[in-house]
Amino acid sequence: MAGRRGKVPRFYFNFRSPYSWIAYRDLTDRCPDVARAVEWHPWWEPDADGERLMKEHGETFPYTPMTREKHLYILQDVRRLARARGLDISWPLDEDPVWEVPHLAYFLALEAGHGPRYIERVYRARWQEGRDICDPATVADIAEELGLPAERLAGAAEDRELREGPGLAALLALGRDGAFGVPFFLHGYDKFWGVDRLPAFVESVRARARPEPVEPGGSGGLDSPSYRWAVPPAAARSGDQGHAGGCG
């Protein structure tokens, strides 16, 4: 683990957090060389079944309920950040969300070679179209757009193999890496939390990992074959929201 940590920087992304969306846009729009160099790992708040599986493996999910005052601040702060980047935001409403719905479907999209396009489309659906991405129908629509099996992606949250395989492995990884909020970046043993820490992470990756520069005229896009889209290994089966600029 130590050697691997020293070589491969990681980005823990989350579809729920507006700050994770902002970091995603900053990373892919402004720093495509670093976006290609990192491993991308999904981070989400597990439901009761996911928490049970984590506990069976000796991990717990760090969660702190958000206060009303903090929520109101985040509404203002994210609008400022989006406006500064020329992004239009449509704030979604979450009613009893199940975050396994969009996040476990990611693994199926990734397996089919469409991980980058799926992430972009889910972020756009939630933060620019105001859609409920925890509604299986929304995931089905996105799957159809990408040419993926809609029924299978829409039912990802009910797939035991996904939950107990790559899903559980992803949850255990965030516990081991100490990813207590999003956006969260890891390079070696250096941790960076929040949009405001992205420049320091980028500097660290460029200085130590030395990714190849983007060629003039190159796409630098998410479909680049040099992107690292990490698929956690199948886990063994055993029966904070943060501050502004962090998880929100």
C-alpha positions as a LaTeX table, in Angstrom:
\begin{tabular}{lrrr}
\hline
Residue & $x$ (\AA) & $y$ (\AA) & $z$ (\AA) \\
\hline
Met1 & 0.00 & 0.00 & 0.00 \\
Ala2 & 2.79 & 2.43 & 0.84 \\
Gly3 & 4.49 & 2.06 & $-2.53$ \\
Arg4 & 1.22 & 2.33 & $-4.39$ \\
Arg5 & 0.20 & 5.38 & $-2.42$ \\
Gly6 & 3.44 & 7.08 & $-3.31$ \\
Lys7 & 2.91 & 6.59 & $-7.05$ \\
Val8 & $-0.78$ & 6.98 & $-7.76$ \\
Pro9 & $-2.70$ & 10.10 & $-6.66$ \\
Arg10 & $-6.41$ & 9.65 & $-5.98$ \\
Phe11 & $-9.52$ & 11.79 & $-6.33$ \\
Tyr12 & $-12.54$ & 10.79 & $-4.23$ \\
Phe13 & $-15.56$ & 12.21 & $-6.07$ \\
Asn14 & $-19.19$ & 12.30 & $-5.01$ \\
Phe15 & $-22.37$ & 13.05 & $-6.94$ \\
Arg16 & $-24.21$ & 14.52 & $-3.97$ \\
Ser17 & $-21.76$ & 17.28 & $-3.07$ \\
Pro18 & $-21.82$ & 20.54 & $-5.04$ \\
Tyr19 & $-18.22$ & 21.10 & $-3.99$ \\
Ser20 & $-17.26$ & 17.79 & $-5.54$ \\
Trp21 & $-18.97$ & 18.91 & $-8.75$ \\
Ile22 & $-17.03$ & 22.19 & $-8.71$ \\
Ala23 & $-13.76$ & 20.32 & $-8.10$ \\
Tyr24 & $-14.59$ & 17.93 & $-10.93$ \\
Arg25 & $-15.12$ & 20.83 & $-13.31$ \\
Asp26 & $-11.95$ & 22.61 & $-12.18$ \\
Leu27 & $-9.88$ & 19.46 & $-12.50$ \\
Thr28 & $-11.15$ & 18.42 & $-15.93$ \\
Asp29 & $-11.52$ & 21.91 & $-17.43$ \\
Arg30 & $-8.33$ & 23.49 & $-16.10$ \\
Cys31 & $-5.97$ & 20.62 & $-15.25$ \\
Pro32 & $-6.58$ & 17.78 & $-17.74$ \\
Asp33 & $-3.02$ & 16.53 & $-17.33$ \\
Val34 & $-3.60$ & 15.91 & $-13.63$ \\
Ala35 & $-7.07$ & 14.51 & $-14.28$ \\
Arg36 & $-5.42$ & 11.89 & $-16.46$ \\
Ala37 & $-2.79$ & 11.09 & $-13.82$ \\
Val38 & $-5.14$ & 10.42 & $-10.88$ \\
Glu39 & $-7.24$ & 7.43 & $-9.98$ \\
Trp40 & $-10.93$ & 8.25 & $-9.64$ \\
His41 & $-12.76$ & 6.72 & $-6.68$ \\
Pro42 & $-16.48$ & 7.15 & $-5.91$ \\
Trp43 & $-17.43$ & 8.26 & $-2.40$ \\
Trp44 & $-20.99$ & 8.14 & $-1.12$ \\
Glu45 & $-22.98$ & 7.96 & 2.10 \\
Pro46 & $-23.94$ & 4.28 & 2.48 \\
Asp47 & $-27.41$ & 3.15 & 3.43 \\
Ala48 & $-28.01$ & 0.83 & 6.40 \\
Asp49 & $-26.91$ & $-2.23$ & 4.45 \\
Gly50 & $-23.72$ & $-0.54$ & 3.33 \\
Glu51 & $-22.90$ & 0.55 & 6.87 \\
Arg52 & $-23.49$ & $-3.00$ & 8.09 \\
Leu53 & $-21.08$ & $-4.39$ & 5.51 \\
Met54 & $-18.47$ & $-1.82$ & 6.51 \\
Lys55 & $-18.78$ & $-2.71$ & 10.18 \\
Glu56 & $-18.34$ & $-6.39$ & 9.36 \\
His57 & $-14.96$ & $-5.44$ & 7.92 \\
Gly58 & $-13.96$ & $-3.21$ & 10.81 \\
Glu59 & $-14.71$ & 0.16 & 9.18 \\
Thr60 & $-17.28$ & 2.85 & 9.91 \\
Phe61 & $-18.43$ & 5.74 & 7.77 \\
Pro62 & $-17.64$ & 9.20 & 9.20 \\
Tyr63 & $-20.81$ & 11.25 & 9.00 \\
Thr64 & $-21.83$ & 14.49 & 10.67 \\
Pro65 & $-25.37$ & 15.83 & 10.12 \\
Met66 & $-25.41$ & 19.29 & 8.59 \\
Thr67 & $-26.89$ & 22.18 & 10.54 \\
Arg68 & $-29.50$ & 24.47 & 8.98 \\
Glu69 & $-27.08$ & 27.40 & 9.21 \\
Lys70 & $-24.41$ & 25.50 & 7.36 \\
His71 & $-26.85$ & 24.42 & 4.65 \\
Leu72 & $-27.91$ & 28.02 & 4.04 \\
Tyr73 & $-24.28$ & 29.09 & 3.85 \\
Ile74 & $-23.50$ & 26.38 & 1.32 \\
Leu75 & $-26.36$ & 27.56 & $-0.90$ \\
Gln76 & $-24.75$ & 31.01 & $-1.06$ \\
Asp77 & $-21.19$ & 29.76 & $-1.36$ \\
Val78 & $-21.84$ & 27.32 & $-4.19$ \\
Arg79 & $-23.72$ & 29.97 & $-6.17$ \\
Arg80 & $-20.67$ & 32.23 & $-5.85$ \\
Leu81 & $-18.29$ & 29.49 & $-6.94$ \\
Ala82 & $-20.45$ & 28.48 & $-9.89$ \\
Arg83 & $-20.93$ & 32.08 & $-11.01$ \\
Ala84 & $-17.18$ & 32.69 & $-10.89$ \\
Arg85 & $-16.72$ & 29.75 & $-13.27$ \\
Gly86 & $-19.50$ & 30.72 & $-15.63$ \\
Leu87 & $-21.57$ & 27.69 & $-14.63$ \\
Asp88 & $-25.34$ & 27.69 & $-14.36$ \\
Ile89 & $-26.61$ & 25.73 & $-11.38$ \\
Ser90 & $-30.04$ & 24.26 & $-10.79$ \\
Trp91 & $-30.25$ & 23.18 & $-7.16$ \\
Pro92 & $-31.83$ & 19.72 & $-6.83$ \\
Leu93 & $-34.22$ & 18.60 & $-4.12$ \\
Asp94 & $-33.41$ & 15.33 & $-2.35$ \\
Glu95 & $-36.22$ & 13.35 & $-0.77$ \\
Asp96 & $-35.09$ & 10.18 & 1.00 \\
Pro97 & $-32.14$ & 9.70 & $-1.36$ \\
Val98 & $-30.42$ & 6.34 & $-1.78$ \\
Trp99 & $-26.93$ & 7.21 & $-2.98$ \\
Glu100 & $-26.17$ & 3.65 & $-4.04$ \\
Val101 & $-28.49$ & 4.23 & $-7.02$ \\
Pro102 & $-26.16$ & 6.52 & $-9.02$ \\
His103 & $-22.86$ & 5.48 & $-7.45$ \\
Leu104 & $-23.14$ & 1.70 & $-7.86$ \\
Ala105 & $-24.33$ & 2.22 & $-11.43$ \\
Tyr106 & $-21.02$ & 3.97 & $-12.05$ \\
Phe107 & $-19.20$ & 0.64 & $-11.73$ \\
Leu108 & $-21.34$ & $-0.86$ & $-14.48$ \\
Ala109 & $-20.69$ & 2.12 & $-16.73$ \\
Leu110 & $-16.98$ & 1.87 & $-15.95$ \\
Glu111 & $-16.95$ & $-1.83$ & $-16.75$ \\
Ala112 & $-18.52$ & $-1.03$ & $-20.12$ \\
Gly113 & $-15.88$ & 1.59 & $-20.88$ \\
His114 & $-18.10$ & 4.61 & $-20.23$ \\
Gly115 & $-17.03$ & 5.67 & $-16.74$ \\
Pro116 & $-15.93$ & 9.18 & $-17.77$ \\
Arg117 & $-19.06$ & 9.89 & $-19.80$ \\
Tyr118 & $-21.29$ & 8.56 & $-17.02$ \\
Ile119 & $-19.70$ & 10.82 & $-14.41$ \\
Glu120 & $-20.05$ & 13.87 & $-16.64$ \\
Arg121 & $-23.67$ & 13.07 & $-17.43$ \\
Val122 & $-24.71$ & 12.39 & $-13.83$ \\
Tyr123 & $-23.09$ & 15.60 & $-12.60$ \\
Arg124 & $-24.80$ & 17.58 & $-15.34$ \\
Ala125 & $-28.16$ & 15.95 & $-14.60$ \\
Arg126 & $-27.97$ & 16.80 & $-10.90$ \\
Trp127 & $-26.30$ & 20.18 & $-10.79$ \\
Gln128 & $-27.29$ & 21.79 & $-14.07$ \\
Glu129 & $-30.63$ & 20.15 & $-14.79$ \\
Gly130 & $-31.86$ & 19.79 & $-11.20$ \\
Arg131 & $-32.81$ & 16.14 & $-11.70$ \\
Asp132 & $-33.14$ & 13.48 & $-9.00$ \\
Ile133 & $-30.19$ & 11.18 & $-9.67$ \\
Cys134 & $-31.37$ & 8.80 & $-6.92$ \\
Asp135 & $-34.43$ & 8.05 & $-9.03$ \\
Pro136 & $-33.71$ & 4.83 & $-10.97$ \\
Ala137 & $-35.64$ & 6.33 & $-13.89$ \\
Thr138 & $-33.07$ & 9.13 & $-14.15$ \\
Val139 & $-30.22$ & 6.61 & $-14.17$ \\
Ala140 & $-32.08$ & 4.61 & $-16.81$ \\
Asp141 & $-32.39$ & 7.70 & $-19.00$ \\
Ile142 & $-28.67$ & 8.40 & $-18.66$ \\
Ala143 & $-27.84$ & 4.78 & $-19.45$ \\
Glu144 & $-29.93$ & 4.92 & $-22.61$ \\
Glu145 & $-28.16$ & 8.11 & $-23.71$ \\
Leu146 & $-24.82$ & 6.35 & $-23.28$ \\
Gly147 & $-25.93$ & 3.18 & $-25.01$ \\
Leu148 & $-25.79$ & 1.14 & $-21.81$ \\
Pro149 & $-28.33$ & $-1.41$ & $-20.50$ \\
Ala150 & $-30.84$ & 0.89 & $-18.83$ \\
Glu151 & $-32.58$ & $-1.70$ & $-16.68$ \\
Arg152 & $-29.34$ & $-3.04$ & $-15.26$ \\
Leu153 & $-27.92$ & 0.38 & $-14.36$ \\
Ala154 & $-31.24$ & 1.53 & $-12.91$ \\
Gly155 & $-31.29$ & $-1.53$ & $-10.64$ \\
Ala156 & $-27.65$ & $-1.31$ & $-9.55$ \\
Ala157 & $-28.57$ & $-0.54$ & $-5.92$ \\
Glu158 & $-30.34$ & $-3.92$ & $-5.69$ \\
Asp159 & $-27.43$ & $-5.88$ & $-7.15$ \\
Arg160 & $-25.81$ & $-7.89$ & $-4.35$ \\
Glu161 & $-22.68$ & $-8.60$ & $-6.38$ \\
Leu162 & $-22.13$ & $-4.88$ & $-6.89$ \\
Arg163 & $-22.83$ & $-4.06$ & $-3.24$ \\
Glu164 & $-20.58$ & $-6.78$ & $-1.83$ \\
Gly165 & $-17.92$ & $-6.53$ & $-4.54$ \\
Pro166 & $-16.75$ & $-3.20$ & $-5.99$ \\
Gly167 & $-19.23$ & $-1.22$ & $-3.88$ \\
Leu168 & $-17.96$ & $-2.55$ & $-0.57$ \\
Ala169 & $-14.35$ & $-2.32$ & $-1.73$ \\
Ala170 & $-14.87$ & 1.37 & $-2.52$ \\
Leu171 & $-16.37$ & 2.06 & 0.91 \\
Leu172 & $-13.55$ & 0.23 & 2.68 \\
Ala173 & $-10.96$ & 2.13 & 0.62 \\
Leu174 & $-12.30$ & 5.52 & 1.68 \\
Gly175 & $-12.13$ & 4.34 & 5.27 \\
Arg176 & $-8.54$ & 3.16 & 4.94 \\
Asp177 & $-7.51$ & 6.37 & 3.17 \\
Gly178 & $-9.24$ & 8.52 & 5.78 \\
Ala179 & $-11.45$ & 10.19 & 3.16 \\
Phe180 & $-13.81$ & 11.80 & 5.66 \\
Gly181 & $-15.39$ & 14.25 & 3.20 \\
Val182 & $-15.39$ & 15.31 & $-0.44$ \\
Pro183 & $-13.83$ & 16.42 & $-2.62$ \\
Phe184 & $-10.88$ & 14.55 & $-1.18$ \\
Phe185 & $-7.49$ & 14.16 & $-2.82$ \\
Leu186 & $-4.67$ & 11.85 & $-1.83$ \\
His187 & $-1.07$ & 11.87 & $-3.03$ \\
Gly188 & 1.25 & 9.55 & $-1.20$ \\
Tyr189 & 0.51 & 10.27 & 2.44 \\
Asp190 & $-0.50$ & 13.87 & 1.76 \\
Lys191 & $-4.22$ & 14.55 & 2.01 \\
Phe192 & $-6.11$ & 17.49 & 0.52 \\
Trp193 & $-9.73$ & 18.24 & 1.38 \\
Gly194 & $-11.98$ & 20.72 & $-0.38$ \\
Val195 & $-12.09$ & 22.78 & $-3.56$ \\
Asp196 & $-9.70$ & 25.30 & $-2.05$ \\
Arg197 & $-7.05$ & 22.57 & $-1.67$ \\
Leu198 & $-7.21$ & 21.45 & $-5.29$ \\
Pro199 & $-4.42$ & 23.83 & $-6.45$ \\
Ala200 & $-2.06$ & 22.39 & $-3.83$ \\
Phe201 & $-2.95$ & 18.85 & $-4.90$ \\
Val202 & $-2.38$ & 19.75 & $-8.55$ \\
Glu203 & 0.99 & 21.24 & $-7.71$ \\
Ser204 & 1.94 & 18.12 & $-5.76$ \\
Val205 & 0.98 & 15.79 & $-8.60$ \\
Arg206 & 2.75 & 17.85 & $-11.23$ \\
Ala207 & 5.91 & 18.14 & $-9.15$ \\
Arg208 & 6.16 & 14.52 & $-8.05$ \\
Ala209 & 4.24 & 12.38 & $-10.53$ \\
Arg210 & 5.34 & 14.47 & $-13.52$ \\
Pro211 & 2.41 & 13.70 & $-15.87$ \\
Glu212 & 3.01 & 14.30 & $-19.55$ \\
Pro213 & 1.95 & 17.76 & $-20.72$ \\
Val214 & $-1.15$ & 18.16 & $-22.86$ \\
Glu215 & $-0.17$ & 18.55 & $-26.49$ \\
Pro216 & $-1.37$ & 21.71 & $-28.26$ \\
Gly217 & $-4.63$ & 20.94 & $-29.95$ \\
Gly218 & $-5.12$ & 17.79 & $-27.90$ \\
Ser219 & $-8.54$ & 17.11 & $-26.44$ \\
Gly220 & $-7.37$ & 16.65 & $-22.86$ \\
Gly221 & $-10.84$ & 15.24 & $-22.35$ \\
Leu222 & $-12.18$ & 12.51 & $-20.12$ \\
Asp223 & $-12.22$ & 10.01 & $-22.97$ \\
Ser224 & $-8.43$ & 10.05 & $-23.07$ \\
Pro225 & $-7.17$ & 6.44 & $-22.83$ \\
Ser226 & $-4.58$ & 7.52 & $-20.27$ \\
Tyr227 & $-7.19$ & 8.27 & $-17.61$ \\
Arg228 & $-7.03$ & 6.08 & $-14.54$ \\
Trp229 & $-10.56$ & 4.93 & $-13.74$ \\
Ala230 & $-10.00$ & 2.78 & $-10.69$ \\
Val231 & $-12.12$ & $-0.31$ & $-10.16$ \\
Pro232 & $-11.75$ & $-1.52$ & $-6.56$ \\
Pro233 & $-11.08$ & $-5.26$ & $-6.32$ \\
Ala234 & $-13.91$ & $-7.45$ & $-5.12$ \\
Ala235 & $-14.01$ & $-7.30$ & $-1.33$ \\
Ala236 & $-13.96$ & $-10.46$ & 0.72 \\
Arg237 & $-17.48$ & $-11.34$ & 1.81 \\
Ser238 & $-18.28$ & $-11.84$ & 5.49 \\
Gly239 & $-21.91$ & $-12.33$ & 5.60 \\
Asp240 & $-19.01$ & 15.29 & 7.42 \\
Gln241 & $-20.27$ & 16.82 & 5.57 \\
Gly242 & $-17.17$ & 18.93 & 6.24 \\
His243 & $-16.57$ & 22.63 & 5.86 \\
Ala244 & $-17.43$ & 24.96 & 3.02 \\
Gly245 & $-15.30$ & 23.83 & 0.15 \\
Gly246 & $-15.30$ & 20.33 & 1.55 \\
Cys247 & $-18.22$ & 17.95 & 1.52 \\
Gly248 & $-21.51$ & 19.77 & 1.19 \\
\hline
\end{tabular}
